[in-house]
């Protein structure tokens, strides 16, 4: 597949269905589901994203730890 091939977005809509719009060229999502997003640009925005990621990974690690402990490892 080439770089400029546009795929179907596939994001989950509020109805629970998948989005059928074409994705932005070179991305996996359409313009309505984050395909045009450039990410955080300000130091505050970058810090907020970093904090959210750390919190998310902490929750994930706790879940994995609990799962492993319940298996008897």
VENLIN-V321296 format. One record per pair of residues at least 4 apart in sequence whose C-alpha atoms are under 6 Angstrom apart, sorted by the first residue. I is the first residue (numbers start at 0). J is the second residue. D is the distance in Angstrom with one decimal. If there is no record, write none. Layout:
# VENLIN-V321296
I;J;D / I;J;D
This chain:
# VENLIN-V321296
3;24;5.7 / 5;22;5.7 / 5;24;5.6 / 6;21;5.7 / 6;22;5.5 / 7;19;5.7 / 7;20;5.8 / 7;21;4.6 / 7;22;5.6 / 8;18;5.7 / 8;20;5.6 / 8;21;5.6 / 8;22;4.8 / 8;28;4.5 / 8;29;5.4 / 9;17;4.8 / 9;18;4.8 / 10;17;5.3 / 10;18;5.2 / 11;15;5.7 / 11;16;5.6 / 11;17;4.7 / 12;16;5.4 / 12;17;5.8 / 21;29;5.8 / 22;27;5.6 / 22;28;4.6 / 22;29;3.9 / 23;29;5.2 / 23;34;5.7 / 28;32;5.8 / 28;34;4.6 / 29;34;4.9 / 30;34;4.7 / 30;35;5.3 / 39;44;5.1 / 39;45;5.4 / 67;72;5.8 / 68;72;5.8
